[in-house]
Amino acid sequence: MKKILIGLSILLIIVGIYGIGVGAIRENKNEKELIVLAQQRREKSSADDVKILKLNFYENLSESKDINALIIGDSISQSAGSSNNDKRWSNLVINDVKDKYKSTMTTDLITGGSTTGIRAWVELNSAKLTKKYDVAFMCFGQKDQYSMTPKQFGVFYESIIIKLKKINPSIEIIPIIESSFRERNSYSDIITELSKQYNLQQADTMLSFNSSVDKYESLSKDLELPNDKGYKLYAETILKVINSNVESKKKTNIKYNVLYDNTNKLNNFVFDNSPDLNNGFILEGILSSSKALDSLTFNTTKEVAIIHYLSQVNGGKFKVYIDGKFAREIDTKSTSEGSNSSLISDNLDGEHKIMIRTSAINKRETVKIVGLATN
């Protein structure tokens, strides 16, 4: 009897050990299956993320994805002259995109009134952009006609395109030919030329205005800025481009060749707000002076020199000298306050001193210098 009990005990122990072993094996197998399943899900999620990242603007719209849009331009890009926020061309585009594609488009704006390609280049390179923008609307050219040559305009415009593509290689860029051009000229031709070079379909609002049954005067507030009816035409023109490209499944040009040789020299950007010499300016976040003949001197070895300053209602004037030789005088008085940029030179060679000296300063007027932008 004793031997039988011992035998049963041993048998139970063996069965128990076997059961534990089988359970452990099953548990291990289940654990491995869960690990494999989790890995497969991670890979699928990652693949989905990569797919989303690879989708261009038009593909995202087709799949009703949310859109991040950047508007870079002048007062027309802000819809200055519209009667209210709902009449802005950008908001009209946002509403139509939401209705047609079920996509939410959020917009950010860089620069504003009186923007030129030079100011846009400075402010875009200075901005710390964190979003992945799907599309950018480039809206300037009107003011450039009076501040730089067509060749200079082309170089800065192309450099902005390249900068946007560095932010996101698959970004879609829609250049806008502004209605205020009224007719074709060297500047609008450059926008067209660069659009072809980078496979960009421009929104030609100048053509839309000229083709409209309404006279230009009835579409414009002051013969430059559009009114509500004019901005509605802007939105319609831009939406035609978007809808056409969605329908044709347009591909974004990721690889490109630079059109203008001088554009490459703008690939680098340096901003200097610490002058080597300061005679009278007060540092209050920016460099400010309310007295005539105060001066700032920047030493540079770069080719490009751009003064970045504030325009303001009570702005004064300052003169700019290169190595003691007068270059130009700049009046900072404006109807509104905002940053501005003036090109001093784009062909410097060797070491140079750029001096800013306040000139005409009346009572309560100030000159505010943000810094020197170079390449």
Secondary structure, DSSP 8 states (H G I E B T S, - for coil): -HHHHHHHHHHHHHHHHHHHHHHHHHHHHHHHHHHHHHHHHHHHHHHHHHHHHH--HHHHHHTT--EEEEEEESTTTTTTT-SSGGGSHHHHHHHHHHHHH---EEEEEE--TT--HHHHHHHHHHS---S--SEEEEE--TGGGGTS-HHHHHHHHHHHHHHHHHH-TT-EEEEEE-GGG-S--HHHHHHHHHHHHTT---EEHHHHHHHSSS-HHHHBSSSSSB-HHHHHHHHHHHHHHHHHHHHHT-----S---SSGGGGGGS--EEE-S-SEEES-EESSSEEE-STT-EEEEEE--S-EEEEEEEBTTB-EEEEEETTEEEEEEE-B-SS-EEEEEEEES---S-EEEEEEE----TT-BEEEEEEEE-
